[in-house]
Amino acid sequence: MTIEAGLPATSTAPTARQLWTRARGITLAVVLLLAAAVATAAVRSTDRHGELDPRSADPYGSRAVAQLLADHGVSTRVATTLDEARAAAGPDTTLLVAVPDLLTTRQQDRLHKATAASGGRTVLVAAGSWSVERLVPGVIADPATSSRSTLAPDCALPEALRAGSADTGGIRYTTTHLDADACYPSHRLATLLRVPAASGGGDTVVLGAPDILFNNRLGKQGNASLALQLLGSRPHLVWYLPSLADTSATHNGDQKNFLDLLPSGWLWGTLQLFIAAALAAFWRARRFGPLVPERLPVAIRASETDEGRARLYRKANARDRAAAALRSATRTRLAPLVGVPVTQAHTPEALLPALSAHLAGEGQTLHSLLFGPPPGDDAALVALTDQLDALEREVRRP
């Protein structure tokens, strides 16, 4: 049984140095992006630590407001669960809800029932459309926010008139309550509403922005005066900081999912990016009609292609591949001349007996010539080429 000698493969895979050269630009860009993201997250986490927390002295905390209220005899207590907030509702208590949009619909309904007839005051800070329509029926949050942060009162509410201009710009509201006080308007929509309760003598204040409660904004405009008057109308203040860890948020069937927590702008932006990507893919991949041949600007002779390929083989010292190509082409041309199908031209058991019968030569010599090992140097490769040419001429001789 004749066994074809294996040809050693010449590796064309890129080296580690080449891979690094190609990828170092992208790697550097990714590292810079990650570093910028980490730095931004660190800076923002430092600035926003304890936001709207009356125990926090950070710029966005509210400890200064709590201290001023304490100087005026108003006690401040922090509640982190819905049950604590509902239990604290009463005629002598002001209940401040820091982030109403974190509450589920069931929590909102339970909180509204507890405060509607309590006789106290409820202050909702930056309540969006998710929460304000349940906590204060008849009040609607406008999708567009105020373009200005400092606004004039422009209403008859005594607290607003005494405070004057304040940083209330933020979410804007409309209401169907005819007896409501609409203050600090922006483009005719109020950023502060006071809605009297239907019974019990209490009221609800909806504040469009939390700026007047921040430590770093309390000394600006009439922020301190407005905050003290809104939160100091009762002797006790319960500062409710809703938390996702509150067990009352998990005992309902309409718990907010991840998409509900994302601002609507992110969802619309993602949709626009998806549409843009689809259009770009269609633009780059479009092909109208059937394929048509394209004339080359320059005619290239076949000999030039052969010479170029030979130079590449020589530059890479790929004598094995060059010899394999020469032998394969010779076998393909010889097979029809000796009556062997082209499909069996590269099978020694089919081609060599037919050649031996045609030439009356030695099968072992023909096997070494057509299926032998690769040449060891350039001289041996040239000799192999000459021998293959001589063999083909001999077979073609009449």
Secondary structure, DSSP 8 states (H G I E B T S, - for coil): ------------S--HHHHHHHHHHHHHHHHHHHHHHHHHHHHHHHHTTTTT-TT--STT--HHHHHHHHHTT-EEEEE-SHHHHHHH-STTEEEEES-GGGS-HHHHHHHHHHHHTSSSEEEEES--HHHHHHHSTTEEE-SS--S-S-B---S--HHHHHH-SBS--SS-EEE--TT-EEEEEETTEEEEEEEE-SSSS-EEEEES-SGGGSTTTTTSTTHHHHHHHHH-SSSEEEEE---TT-GGGTSSTT---HHHHS-HHHHHHHHHHHHHHHHHHHHHH---SS------SS---HHHHHHHHHHHHHHTT-HHHHHHHHHHHHHHHHHHHTT--GGGTT-HHHHHHHHHHHHT--HHHHHHHHH----SSHHHHHHHHHHHHHHHHHHH--
